[in-house]
């Protein structure tokens, strides 16, 4: 997608505060001196068997982009692809109920949506949020000396793939489901409270892929302590059996020499490059505010508050896994 976007004309407007230039999590458009809109959308096929749970995950994932910018979701619209000739509509009702539950939990309002007949189920949201235009968080403002903090463990791609292949019972997905349906509002509240330099959320490009976007947009190098990255239970076990999404290969190929790996087990490298769904926030925080951020994340109920690396001056590589 990055290669496609580079070939398209860029929107230009004095009130477009965040566009596509740095491949940030959402677009931001200023309404007045106190208010800007944050806009994003996301949808995908089911990752789990339970329809209600899938709806929850998809909705939490879509709203995450607004939280990553420091915003508050206001209104959402359903995006649905559904094979109504092959599957009962009761299934769709459960998906939409799950999405509506997460939207209500976020304090946002469902205002409609659009559906199409499709060969497979797809569901997600278009989200409009609100933010103070003077307090926007982006992926382009990390500073050398910052520490890197992650708010959710890694492993959803591996574990959902293991479940799809029949190697993990659906009951074994309990940790992954709890992480995926958790709203990144907890992380947003903490970063707004403490004050940080840059934020992005971890989704389809994996930890390493989104870390690269942050490093590239900010003109820095990120040094990530691979062993310090929190993982969900059994993630390395299944990854060692080759159960990862295909996205890890795409990420490794895309980064090429921009990524250097120093003494990290290849299985762990694959996990850190693997796609995540509704992952946590990766936060670049001034070193002297790190302890305060960790404490605030814990206070607000983030799934984790792990210091996983640091920001260095720009060098030969954008990402160093050490």
C-alpha positions as CSV (number, residue, x, y, z in Angstrom):
1,X,0.0,0.0,0.0
2,X,2.9,2.4,0.7
3,X,4.1,1.9,-2.8
4,X,0.6,2.7,-4.2
5,X,0.2,5.8,-2.0
6,X,3.5,7.2,-3.2
7,X,2.1,7.3,-6.8
8,X,-1.0,9.2,-5.9
9,X,-1.4,13.0,-5.5
10,X,-1.4,14.1,-1.9
11,X,-4.2,16.2,-0.5
12,X,-3.3,19.7,0.4
13,X,-5.3,21.9,2.7
14,X,-4.4,24.4,5.5
15,X,-6.6,22.5,7.9
16,X,-5.3,19.0,7.0
17,X,-3.0,18.5,10.0
18,X,-2.1,14.9,9.5
19,X,-2.4,13.2,6.1
20,X,-0.7,10.3,4.4
21,X,2.9,11.6,4.3
22,X,4.2,9.6,7.3
23,X,1.7,6.7,7.1
24,X,0.3,7.7,10.5
25,X,-2.5,5.9,12.2
26,X,-5.3,8.3,11.2
27,X,-6.0,11.5,9.4
28,X,-6.6,14.7,11.3
29,X,-8.6,17.7,10.0
30,X,-8.9,21.0,12.0
31,X,-12.4,22.4,12.5
32,X,-11.4,25.4,14.6
33,X,-8.7,26.4,17.1
34,X,-10.0,23.9,19.7
35,X,-11.3,21.0,17.7
36,X,-10.0,18.7,15.0
37,X,-11.5,15.5,13.6
38,X,-9.6,12.2,13.6
39,X,-10.7,9.8,10.9
40,X,-9.9,6.2,10.2
41,X,-11.4,2.9,9.0
42,X,-10.5,-0.8,9.2
43,X,-12.2,-4.1,8.5
44,X,-11.1,-7.7,8.0
45,X,-12.3,-11.4,7.9
46,X,-13.0,-13.3,11.1
47,X,-10.1,-14.3,13.3
48,X,-12.1,-16.4,15.8
49,X,-15.1,-18.7,15.6
50,X,-17.4,-16.8,17.9
51,X,-19.3,-14.1,16.0
52,X,-19.9,-11.7,18.9
53,X,-16.2,-11.9,19.9
54,X,-15.2,-11.2,16.3
55,X,-17.3,-8.1,16.3
56,X,-15.7,-6.9,19.5
57,X,-12.2,-7.4,18.2
58,X,-12.9,-5.7,14.9
59,X,-14.5,-2.7,16.6
60,X,-11.7,-2.3,19.1
61,X,-9.1,-2.6,16.3
62,X,-10.7,0.1,14.3
63,X,-11.1,2.6,17.2
64,X,-7.4,2.0,18.2
65,X,-6.2,4.4,15.5
66,X,-8.1,7.3,17.0
67,X,-6.6,6.5,20.5
68,X,-3.1,6.3,19.0
69,X,-3.5,9.9,17.9
70,X,-4.6,10.9,21.4
71,X,-8.2,11.3,20.3
72,X,-11.6,10.3,21.5
73,X,-14.0,8.2,19.2
74,X,-17.2,10.1,18.6
75,X,-19.2,8.3,15.9
76,X,-18.8,5.1,14.0
77,X,-20.3,3.4,10.9
78,X,-20.4,-0.3,10.3
79,X,-18.6,-1.8,7.2
80,X,-19.9,-5.2,6.4
81,X,-19.3,-7.9,3.7
82,X,-21.6,-10.9,4.2
83,X,-22.6,-14.0,2.2
84,X,-26.3,-13.8,3.0
85,X,-27.1,-16.7,0.6
86,X,-24.8,-19.1,2.4
87,X,-25.0,-18.0,6.1
88,X,-27.9,-17.1,8.4
89,X,-28.4,-13.5,9.2
90,X,-28.4,-14.3,12.9
91,X,-24.6,-14.6,12.5
92,X,-24.4,-11.1,11.2
93,X,-26.6,-9.9,14.1
94,X,-24.1,-11.3,16.6
95,X,-21.1,-9.7,14.8
96,X,-22.8,-6.3,14.9
97,X,-23.8,-6.8,18.5
98,X,-20.2,-7.4,19.4
99,X,-19.1,-4.3,17.6
100,X,-21.9,-2.3,19.2
101,X,-20.8,-3.4,22.7
102,X,-17.2,-2.1,22.2
103,X,-18.5,1.1,20.6
104,X,-20.7,1.7,23.7
105,X,-17.8,0.9,26.0
106,X,-15.8,3.6,24.2
107,X,-18.6,6.1,24.7
108,X,-19.0,6.5,20.9
109,X,-22.2,6.5,18.9
110,X,-23.2,4.1,16.1
111,X,-24.7,6.2,13.3
112,X,-25.2,3.7,10.5
113,X,-23.0,1.9,8.0
114,X,-22.9,0.0,4.7
115,X,-23.1,-3.6,3.7
116,X,-22.4,-5.6,0.5
117,X,-23.0,-9.2,-0.4
118,X,-19.5,-10.9,-0.4
119,X,-18.0,-14.3,-0.7
120,X,-16.7,-14.2,2.8
121,X,-17.5,-12.3,6.0
122,X,-15.7,-9.0,6.6
123,X,-16.5,-6.5,9.3
124,X,-15.0,-3.3,10.7
125,X,-15.8,0.3,11.4
126,X,-15.3,3.8,9.9
127,X,-14.5,6.0,12.9
128,X,-14.6,9.7,13.5
129,X,-13.0,11.1,16.6
130,X,-12.3,14.4,18.2
131,X,-9.0,15.9,19.4
132,X,-7.5,19.2,20.4
133,X,-5.4,20.3,17.4
134,X,-2.7,21.4,19.7
135,X,-2.4,18.0,21.4
136,X,-2.1,15.6,18.5
137,X,0.1,12.6,18.9
138,X,1.8,11.3,15.8
139,X,4.4,8.7,14.8
140,X,6.8,11.5,13.5
141,X,8.0,13.1,16.7
142,X,10.2,10.5,18.5
143,X,13.4,12.0,19.9
144,X,16.9,10.4,20.5
145,X,17.1,9.5,24.1
146,X,13.5,8.5,24.4
147,X,12.5,5.1,25.8
148,X,10.1,2.8,24.0
149,X,7.1,1.4,26.0
150,X,4.6,-1.2,24.7
151,X,1.1,-1.5,26.2
152,X,-0.1,-5.0,25.0
153,X,1.8,-8.3,24.6
154,X,2.6,-9.7,21.2
155,X,1.2,-13.0,19.8
156,X,-2.3,-12.6,18.4
157,X,-1.3,-13.4,14.9
158,X,0.5,-16.7,15.9
159,X,-2.2,-17.8,18.3
160,X,-5.2,-17.1,16.0
161,X,-3.3,-18.9,13.2
162,X,-2.7,-21.9,15.5
163,X,-6.5,-22.0,16.3
164,X,-7.4,-21.9,12.6
165,X,-5.1,-24.8,11.9
166,X,-6.7,-26.8,14.7
167,X,-3.5,-26.9,16.9
168,X,-5.0,-24.7,19.6
169,X,-8.5,-25.0,21.0
170,X,-10.7,-21.9,20.9
171,X,-10.5,-22.0,24.7
172,X,-6.8,-21.5,24.4
173,X,-7.4,-18.1,22.8
174,X,-8.7,-16.6,26.0
175,X,-5.6,-14.4,26.6
176,X,-5.4,-13.3,23.0
177,X,-9.1,-12.4,22.9
178,X,-8.9,-10.5,26.2
179,X,-6.0,-8.5,24.7
180,X,-7.6,-7.9,21.4
181,X,-10.9,-6.6,22.7
182,X,-9.2,-4.3,25.2
183,X,-9.7,-0.7,24.2
184,X,-6.5,1.3,23.8
185,X,-8.3,4.0,25.7
186,X,-6.2,3.0,28.7
187,X,-3.0,3.7,26.8
188,X,-4.4,7.0,25.4
189,X,-5.3,8.2,28.9
190,X,-1.8,7.5,30.2
191,X,0.1,9.2,27.4
192,X,-2.2,12.3,27.6
193,X,-1.7,12.4,31.4
194,X,2.1,12.0,31.3
195,X,3.0,13.7,28.0
196,X,5.0,11.7,25.5
197,X,6.8,12.4,22.2
198,X,5.3,9.9,19.7
199,X,2.8,7.1,19.5
200,X,1.7,4.4,17.0
201,X,-0.5,1.3,17.4
202,X,0.6,-2.2,16.5
203,X,-1.6,-3.9,14.0
204,X,-1.1,-5.6,10.6
205,X,2.6,-4.8,10.1
206,X,3.6,-6.2,13.4
207,X,5.8,-4.6,16.1
208,X,8.8,-4.3,13.8
209,X,6.8,-3.0,10.8
210,X,5.1,-0.2,12.8
211,X,8.3,0.6,14.7
212,X,9.9,1.2,11.3
213,X,7.1,3.6,10.3
214,X,7.7,5.5,13.6
215,X,11.5,5.5,13.0
216,X,11.2,6.5,9.4
217,X,8.7,9.3,10.1
218,X,10.8,10.6,13.0
219,X,14.2,10.3,11.3
220,X,15.7,8.2,14.1
221,X,16.8,4.6,14.8
222,X,14.9,2.4,17.2
223,X,16.8,-0.1,19.3
224,X,14.4,-2.9,20.5
225,X,15.4,-5.3,23.2
226,X,13.8,-8.4,21.7
227,X,13.9,-10.5,24.8
228,X,12.1,-7.7,26.7
229,X,9.1,-7.7,24.5
230,X,6.2,-9.4,26.4
231,X,4.6,-12.3,24.6
232,X,1.4,-14.2,25.1
233,X,1.6,-17.7,26.4
234,X,2.6,-20.4,23.9
235,X,3.4,-17.8,21.2
236,X,7.1,-19.0,20.8
237,X,6.0,-22.6,21.0
238,X,3.7,-22.3,18.0
239,X,6.0,-20.0,16.1
240,X,8.7,-22.5,16.5
241,X,6.4,-24.9,14.6
242,X,6.2,-22.5,11.7
243,X,2.8,-21.1,12.7
244,X,3.0,-17.4,11.8
245,X,1.0,-15.2,9.4
246,X,2.5,-14.5,6.0
247,X,2.9,-10.9,7.0
248,X,6.2,-11.6,8.8
249,X,7.9,-12.4,5.4
250,X,6.5,-9.3,3.8
251,X,7.8,-7.1,6.6
252,X,11.2,-8.7,6.5
253,X,11.4,-8.3,2.7
254,X,10.1,-4.7,2.9
255,X,12.6,-3.6,5.5
256,X,15.6,-5.3,4.0
257,X,18.8,-3.6,5.2
258,X,16.9,-1.1,7.2
259,X,16.5,-3.8,9.8
260,X,19.6,-5.3,11.6
261,X,19.3,-8.3,13.9
262,X,22.0,-8.8,16.5
263,X,22.0,-12.2,18.2
264,X,18.2,-12.7,18.3
265,X,16.7,-16.1,17.7
266,X,15.1,-16.3,14.3
267,X,11.8,-17.6,15.7
268,X,11.5,-14.5,17.9
269,X,12.4,-12.3,15.0
270,X,9.5,-13.8,13.1
271,X,7.1,-13.2,16.0
272,X,8.1,-9.6,16.3
273,X,7.5,-9.1,12.6
274,X,4.2,-11.0,12.6
275,X,0.8,-9.3,12.1
276,X,-1.1,-8.3,15.2
277,X,-4.8,-7.5,15.5
278,X,-5.9,-4.8,17.9
279,X,-2.4,-4.6,19.3
280,X,-1.1,-2.2,21.9
281,X,0.4,1.3,21.6
282,X,4.2,1.7,21.0
283,X,5.1,4.9,22.8
284,X,8.2,7.0,22.6
285,X,8.5,8.8,25.9
286,X,11.3,11.1,27.3
287,X,13.5,9.0,29.5
288,X,12.8,11.1,32.6
289,X,9.0,10.4,32.2
290,X,9.3,6.6,31.7
291,X,8.6,5.6,35.3
292,X,5.6,8.0,35.4
293,X,4.2,6.5,32.1
294,X,4.6,2.9,33.4
295,X,2.8,3.9,36.6
296,X,0.0,5.7,34.7
297,X,-0.5,2.7,32.3
298,X,-0.8,0.4,35.2
299,X,-3.3,2.8,36.9
300,X,-5.5,3.0,33.8
301,X,-5.5,-0.8,33.3
302,X,-3.3,-1.3,30.3
303,X,-2.6,-5.0,29.6
304,X,1.1,-4.3,30.1
305,X,3.6,-1.5,30.5
306,X,6.9,-2.9,29.2
307,X,10.0,-0.8,28.5
308,X,11.3,-2.5,25.4
309,X,14.0,-0.2,24.0
310,X,15.2,3.2,23.2
311,X,15.4,5.8,20.5
312,X,18.8,6.6,19.0
313,X,20.2,9.1,16.5
314,X,19.5,8.1,12.9
315,X,22.1,5.5,11.6
316,X,22.6,3.0,8.9
317,X,19.6,1.0,10.1
318,X,16.1,2.2,11.1
319,X,15.5,-0.8,13.5
320,X,18.0,-2.7,15.5
321,X,16.8,-5.9,17.2
322,X,19.2,-6.7,20.0
